[in-house]
C-alpha cells in the first residue's frame, strides 16, 4: 500500500497535468485574441457600447477576480500534519479491508465505493493543505466504515441464525435462509458448514431410520454402522456421537467379559500361554479392572509354581545323572526366581560340596610325589575320609576317591634299590638302617629322598643322595671310599 506522501504526490501530479493543459489552452486563446486586436486596428474605432461581448465578459471576470478574496488556510503544525498522515493511512487500511470484504455483495460494494470516494477526496484536500476539511472527512469516513461493517455482518449473520434454528427444527426453510447468508458473504464459514449439513440431510435421516430398525431388531452392529454413517455425513450430530459411544462401550464390555471367561477356561485346562494372551487382550480394553487384576494374579502364581516345578525337576534329573556342574548352574538360576525353594537350596549345597571336594582330590592325584610326605599324606587321607560322606550321592566322586587311595597305597609300596661297592666300604642308609660291606646288594625303600653313606678306615667318607619316586624302576647306586686320608 503506498504511503500517505506517495498518495499525495500522485494527487499533485494529476493537478500539475491539469494545470499544464490549462496553460496550453490559455496561450491558444491569447494567440487568437492578439490576432483579433491586430485586425480591429485596421477597422474604424467603435464606441464602448459597440465592443464585443467577449471583451465585456473578460472585464467582468477580471473585476470579479479582484473582488473575490483568497480562502483562509488553517495553520497546522508539523506534528499535527504527521498525526493526520497516520490517520489517513489507518483509514485507508480500514476502507480497503471493507471494500475487499463486501466485494461479492453488490449493494454493499456500492456503499463501500462511496466511502472510498470520500477517502480519495480527503487525500486531495490534504494535498491542497485543507487540513481542517481532511479532519472532518476522516471522522465521517471512519463512522461510515464502522456502520457499514456492522450492517454487512448483520446482513449475513441474521439469516444464518434463522437458518440454523430452522435446521435444528427440521424446517425446510433452512435452505433458503442459509442461501441468503451465503449470497451476501460466500466466505462465511459457519454458513458453509450448515450448507454441507443441509445437503446431506436426507441421507442422515435415512441412517437414523436404519439405527431405529437395528434397535427394534436388537442388532447392535446394525445400529453401530448407522450411527457411524451419520457422524461421517454430519460430524456435528452430537446425539449420534453419544449413541455411538454408548454402543461402542457395550461392545467393549462384552468383548472384555468374553476374554476374561476364556482366560479362566484356559487356566482350568492349564493352558497358561493362552490364558496369558487372553488377559493381555483384555488389559488393552480395560486395564483398571479389579477382576482382571485378580485373574492375572492367579495366573502369575500358577505360572510361577509351574516354572518352579520344572526347574526343580531338571535339577533332580541332573543330580541323578551325577552332572553336578549342571546342577550348580540350574539351582543358582532357579534360586534367583524362587529363593525359598528347599529343593533348589539343597541341590546347590550338594553341588558345591561335591565339586569342591572333587577339585581338592584331583590336586593330590596330579602330584602323587607329595604324598610321600607324611603331613601331605595325612591331609590327603582326611580329604578321602570326608569325601566318603558325599560319595553316596556321586558315583564319579566315589571313583575319584578310590583312585586316590590307590595312588596313596602305591606311593607307600617300597621300591627295589640296588647298591654296589668295593666290598671294603661300610655302607648305611641314614635314618633307615645298615647295609654293611658288600659287593652288590638290593634293598627296598619306599618312595622318598634318602642319603647313603660309605665309610672305610684310612679313607675319606662319602655320601650319596638318591630320589626314590613312585614311578621309579631299576634304581641303583654305587658307593665306595677311594680317597685316602
C-alpha positions in Angstrom: 0.0 0.0 0.0 1.5 3.4 -1.0 2.3 5.8 1.9 0.3 9.0 2.5 3.1 11.1 1.0 3.1 8.9 -2.1 -0.6 9.2 -2.5 -0.5 13.0 -2.1 2.3 13.1 -4.6 0.2 11.2 -7.1 -2.7 13.6 -6.5 -0.3 16.6 -7.1 0.9 15.0 -10.3 -2.6 14.8 -11.6 -3.1 18.5 -10.7 0.1 19.5 -12.5 -1.0 17.7 -15.6 -4.3 19.6 -15.4 -2.5 23.0 -15.0 -0.3 22.3 -18.0 -3.4 21.7 -20.1 -5.0 24.9 -18.8 -1.8 26.9 -19.6 -1.7 25.5 -23.1 -5.4 26.5 -23.6 -4.6 29.9 -22.3 -1.9 30.5 -24.8 -4.1 29.4 -27.6 -6.8 31.9 -26.6 -4.2 34.6 -26.2 -2.9 34.0 -29.7 -6.4 34.3 -31.1 -7.0 37.5 -29.1 -3.8 39.1 -30.4 -4.8 38.3 -33.9 -8.2 39.9 -33.4 -6.7 43.1 -31.9 -4.4 43.5 -35.0 -7.4 43.0 -37.2 -9.5 45.6 -35.3 -6.7 48.1 -35.5 -7.3 48.4 -39.2 -11.0 49.0 -38.7 -12.8 52.2 -37.6 -12.9 52.9 -33.9 -16.1 52.0 -32.3 -17.6 53.1 -29.1 -17.5 51.2 -25.9 -21.1 50.2 -26.4 -20.1 48.5 -29.6 -17.4 46.4 -28.1 -17.6 42.7 -28.4 -19.4 40.7 -25.6 -16.2 38.7 -25.1 -14.3 41.8 -24.1 -17.1 42.8 -21.7 -17.0 39.3 -20.2 -13.2 39.4 -19.7 -13.5 42.7 -18.0 -16.3 41.4 -15.7 -14.2 38.3 -14.9 -11.2 40.4 -14.0 -13.3 42.7 -11.9 -14.8 39.7 -10.1 -11.4 38.1 -9.5 -10.2 41.3 -7.9 -13.3 41.4 -5.7 -13.2 37.7 -4.5 -10.7 37.2 -1.6 -8.5 34.1 -1.3 -9.8 31.3 1.0 -8.3 31.4 4.6 -5.9 28.4 5.1 -5.8 26.9 8.7 -2.3 26.6 10.0 -1.3 23.1 11.1 2.0 22.2 12.9 4.4 19.6 11.7 3.3 17.2 14.5 -0.4 17.7 13.6 0.3 17.0 9.9 2.2 13.8 10.9 -0.8 12.7 13.0 -3.1 13.5 10.1 -1.0 11.4 7.8 -1.2 8.4 10.2 -5.0 8.9 10.5 -5.2 8.9 6.7 -3.1 5.7 6.4 -5.2 3.9 9.1 -8.5 5.0 7.4 -7.1 3.8 4.1 -6.4 0.3 5.6 -9.9 0.1 7.1 -11.6 1.2 3.9 -9.5 -1.2 1.8 -10.4 -4.0 4.1 -14.1 -3.1 3.9 -14.1 -2.9 0.1 -12.5 -6.4 -0.1 -14.8 -7.8 2.4 -18.1 -6.7 0.8 -16.8 -7.0 -2.8 -19.1 -10.1 -3.5 -22.3 -8.2 -2.5 -23.2 -5.5 -5.0 -25.4 -3.3 -2.7 -22.7 -3.2 -0.1 -19.9 -2.8 -2.7 -21.6 0.3 -4.0 -21.8 1.8 -0.4 -18.2 0.9 0.2 -17.3 2.6 -3.1 -18.9 5.8 -1.9 -16.8 5.7 1.3 -13.7 5.1 -0.8 -14.5 8.1 -2.9 -14.7 10.2 0.2 -11.3 8.9 1.3 -9.8 9.9 -2.1 -11.3 13.4 -1.6 -9.6 13.5 1.9 -6.2 12.8 0.2 -6.9 15.5 -2.3 -7.8 18.0 0.4 -4.6 17.1 2.3 -2.6 17.8 -0.9 -4.3 21.2 -1.1 -3.3 21.8 2.6 -7.0 21.9 3.6 -6.3 20.1 6.9 -9.5 21.0 8.6 -11.5 19.6 5.8 -9.4 16.4 5.9 -10.2 16.0 9.7 -13.9 16.4 9.0 -13.9 13.9 6.2 -11.9 11.3 8.2 -14.5 11.5 11.0 -17.3 10.8 8.6 -15.3 8.1 6.8 -14.5 6.2 10.0 -18.1 6.4 11.2 -19.5 5.2 7.9 -16.9 2.4 7.7 -17.8 1.1 11.2 -21.6 1.4 10.4 -21.3 -0.4 7.1 -19.2 -3.2 8.6 -21.8 -3.7 11.3 -24.6 -3.6 8.7 -22.9 -6.0 6.5 -22.2 -8.5 9.3 -25.8 -8.3 10.5 -27.0 -8.8 6.9 -25.4 -12.3 6.6 -25.4 -13.5 10.3 -29.2 -12.8 10.9 -30.4 -15.2 8.1 -27.8 -17.8 9.2 -29.1 -17.9 12.7 -32.6 -18.2 11.5 -31.4 -21.0 9.1 -29.7 -22.9 11.9 -32.7 -22.7 14.1 -34.9 -23.9 11.2 -32.5 -26.8 10.5 -32.5 -27.9 14.1 -36.3 -28.0 13.9 -36.2 -29.9 10.6 -37.8 -26.9 8.9 -37.2 -26.9 5.1 -37.0 -23.1 5.1 -33.4 -23.6 6.4 -32.1 -23.9 2.9 -33.4 -20.6 1.6 -32.4 -18.7 4.7 -28.8 -20.1 4.6 -28.6 -19.3 0.9 -29.4 -15.7 1.7 -26.5 -15.6 4.1 -24.1 -17.1 1.6 -25.3 -14.8 -1.2 -24.2 -11.9 0.9 -21.0 -13.5 2.3 -20.0 -16.6 0.4 -16.9 -17.0 2.7 -19.0 -17.2 5.9 -17.5 -20.4 7.3 -20.5 -21.2 9.6 -23.0 -20.9 6.8 -20.8 -23.1 4.5 -20.8 -25.8 7.2 -24.5 -25.5 7.6 -25.0 -25.8 3.9 -23.0 -29.1 3.9 -25.2 -30.4 6.6 -28.3 -29.3 4.7 -27.0 -31.1 1.6 -26.8 -34.4 3.4 -29.9 -34.0 5.5 -31.9 -36.7 3.7 -29.1 -39.2 3.8 -28.7 -38.6 7.5 -32.4 -39.1 8.1 -32.2 -42.5 6.2 -29.3 -43.5 8.5 -31.3 -42.6 11.6 -34.1 -44.8 10.3 -31.6 -47.7 9.9 -30.5 -47.2 13.5 -34.1 -47.3 14.7 -34.7 -50.6 12.8 -31.4 -52.0 14.2 -32.7 -51.2 17.7 -36.0 -52.9 17.1 -34.2 -56.0 15.7 -31.8 -55.9 18.7 -29.0 -55.8 16.1 -26.3 -53.7 17.9 -23.9 -53.9 14.9 -26.5 -52.5 12.6 -27.1 -49.6 14.9 -23.4 -49.0 15.2 -22.9 -48.8 11.4 -25.9 -46.5 11.1 -24.5 -44.0 13.7 -21.1 -44.2 12.2 -22.6 -43.2 8.8 -24.5 -40.3 10.4 -21.3 -39.0 12.0 -19.3 -39.4 8.8 -22.0 -37.4 6.9 -22.6 -34.8 9.6 -19.9 -34.6 12.3 -22.0 -32.1 14.3 -24.7 -34.6 15.3 -23.9 -34.8 19.0 -26.8 -37.2 19.6 -25.4 -39.7 17.1 -22.0 -39.4 18.7 -23.4 -40.1 22.1 -25.4 -43.1 20.8 -22.3 -44.5 19.1 -20.2 -44.1 22.2 -22.8 -46.0 24.2 -22.9 -48.8 21.7 -19.1 -49.0 21.5 -18.9 -49.2 25.3 -21.4 -52.0 25.3 -19.4 -53.9 22.7 -16.2 -53.2 24.6 -17.6 -54.6 27.8 -19.0 -57.6 26.0 -15.6 -58.4 24.5 -13.8 -57.7 27.8 -16.0 -60.1 29.7 -15.7 -62.7 26.9 -11.9 -62.6 27.1 -11.9 -63.0 30.9 -14.2 -66.1 30.6 -11.8 -67.6 28.0 -8.8 -66.8 30.3 -10.5 -68.7 33.2 -11.2 -71.7 31.0 -7.6 -71.8 29.8 -6.4 -71.7 33.3 -8.6 -74.6 34.2 -7.1 -76.6 31.4 -3.6 -75.5 32.5 -3.1 -73.8 29.1 -1.3 -70.9 30.7 0.1 -69.4 27.5 -3.4 -69.0 26.0 -4.7 -67.6 29.3 -1.9 -65.0 29.3 -2.8 -63.8 25.8 -6.5 -63.5 26.7 -5.6 -61.4 29.7 -3.3 -59.3 27.6 -6.1 -58.5 25.1 -8.5 -57.8 28.0 -6.0 -55.4 29.6 -5.8 -53.4 26.3 -9.6 -52.8 26.7 -9.8 -52.1 30.5 -6.5 -52.2 32.3 -8.0 -50.9 35.6 -10.5 -53.8 36.1 -10.2 -55.5 39.6 -11.5 -58.7 38.1 -8.7 -58.6 35.6 -6.2 -58.0 38.3 -7.5 -60.9 40.4 -7.3 -63.4 37.5 -3.9 -62.1 36.5 -2.5 -62.7 40.0 -3.9 -66.2 40.0 -2.3 -66.9 36.6 1.0 -65.5 37.7 1.0 -67.7 40.8 0.2 -70.8 38.8 2.8 -70.0 36.1 5.5 -69.3 38.8 4.6 -72.6 40.5 4.8 -74.5 37.2 8.1 -72.9 36.4 9.5 -73.7 39.8 8.4 -77.3 39.5 10.0 -77.5 36.1 13.4 -76.2 37.3 13.3 -78.5 40.4 12.6 -81.5 38.2 15.5 -80.6 35.9 17.8 -80.2 38.9 16.8 -83.5 40.4 17.2 -85.2 37.0 20.8 -83.9 36.6 21.7 -84.8 40.2 20.7 -88.4 39.5 22.8 -88.3 36.4 25.8 -87.2 38.5 26.1 -84.0 36.5 26.8 -81.7 39.4 28.2 -78.8 37.3 24.9 -78.5 35.6 23.1 -78.9 38.9 25.0 -75.9 40.3 24.1 -73.8 37.3 20.4 -74.6 37.3 20.0 -74.3 41.1 21.6 -70.9 41.1 19.4 -69.7 38.3 16.3 -71.1 39.9 17.0 -69.6 43.3 17.2 -66.1 41.7 13.4 -66.5 40.9 12.4 -68.9 43.7 14.8 -68.3 46.6 12.7 -70.1 49.2 12.7 -73.5 47.3 14.2 -76.1 49.7 14.9 -78.5 46.8 16.9 -75.9 44.9 18.7 -74.9 48.1 19.7 -78.5 48.9 20.8 -79.1 45.3 23.0 -76.1 45.3 24.6 -77.1 48.7 25.3 -80.7 47.5 26.6 -79.5 44.1 29.1 -77.0 45.7 30.3 -79.6 48.3 30.8 -82.4 45.7 32.5 -80.1 43.1 34.9 -78.5 45.7 35.8 -82.0 47.2 36.5 -83.4 43.7 38.7 -80.4 43.0 40.8 -81.0 46.1 41.2 -84.7 45.5 42.3 -84.0 41.9 45.1 -81.8 43.2 46.5 -84.7 45.2 46.2 -87.0 42.2 48.0 -84.7 39.9 51.1 -84.5 42.3 51.4 -88.0 43.8 55.0 -87.4 44.8 53.8 -85.1 47.5 52.1 -88.0 49.2 55.4 -89.3 50.3 55.4 -86.5 52.8 53.7 -87.6 56.0 51.9 -84.3 56.5 50.6 -84.2 53.0 49.6 -87.8 53.2 47.7 -87.1 56.4 45.9 -84.2 54.7 45.0 -86.4 51.7 43.7 -89.1 54.0 41.5 -86.6 55.8 40.1 -85.5 52.4 39.3 -89.1 51.5 37.6 -89.7 54.8 35.4 -86.6 54.4 34.6 -87.4 50.7 33.2 -90.8 51.6 30.1 -89.0 53.1 29.4 -87.4 49.8 30.3 -90.4 47.6 26.9 -91.9 48.0 25.4 -89.0 46.1 28.1 -89.1 43.3 29.4 -92.3 41.8 32.0 -90.2 40.0 33.3 -88.8 43.3 33.5 -92.3 44.7 35.6 -93.5 41.7 37.9 -90.5 42.3 38.3 -91.4 46.0 39.3 -95.0 45.1 41.7 -93.8 42.5 43.4 -91.5 45.1 43.5 -94.3 47.6 45.3 -96.5 45.1 47.8 -93.7 44.5 48.4 -93.4 48.2 48.9 -97.2 48.6 51.2 -97.3 45.6 53.2 -94.4 47.0 53.8 -96.3 50.2 54.9 -99.5 48.4 58.8 -100.0 48.7 60.8 -99.9 45.5 63.9 -102.1 44.8 67.2 -100.2 45.1 70.5 -102.0 44.1 73.6 -100.9 46.0 77.1 -101.8 44.7 80.5 -101.2 46.3 84.1 -102.5 46.5 83.3 -104.9 49.4 85.7 -102.8 51.6 83.4 -99.9 52.3 81.0 -99.9 55.1 77.5 -98.7 53.8 74.4 -97.5 55.7 71.2 -95.7 54.7 71.0 -92.7 57.0 67.8 -92.8 59.1 66.9 -96.2 57.7 69.4 -98.9 58.5 72.8 -100.6 57.8 73.8 -102.3 54.6 77.3 -103.4 55.6 80.4 -104.2 53.4 79.0 -105.6 50.2 79.9 -106.1 46.6 76.3 -105.8 45.5 73.0 -105.8 47.4 69.4 -105.0 46.7 67.3 -103.3 49.4 63.7 -102.0 49.4 62.9 -98.3 50.1 59.6 -96.5 50.0 59.3 -93.6 47.6 61.2 -90.6 49.1 64.6 -89.0 49.3 67.4 -90.9 51.0 71.1 -90.3 51.9 73.5 -93.3 51.6 76.8 -93.1 53.5 80.0 -95.1 52.8 82.9 -95.2 55.3 86.4 -97.0 55.4 89.4 -96.8 57.7 92.1 -94.6 56.3 89.8 -93.2 53.6 87.6 -90.2 53.4 83.9 -91.0 53.9 81.4 -90.3 51.1 77.6 -89.6 51.0 75.2 -90.0 48.0 71.6 -88.8 47.9 69.0 -90.6 45.9 65.4 -90.0 45.0 63.0 -92.9 45.0 59.9 -91.8 43.1 56.6 -93.8 43.0 57.2 -94.4 39.3 60.9 -95.4 39.6 62.1 -98.8 38.5 65.6 -100.5 38.4 67.2 -97.9 40.7 70.9 -98.5 41.5 73.7 -96.5 43.3 77.5 -97.2 43.7 79.2 -96.3 47.0 82.9 -96.7 47.5 85.6 -94.8 49.5 88.7 -94.4 47.3 90.3 -91.2 48.6 93.0 -91.9 51.3 93.3 -89.6 54.3 
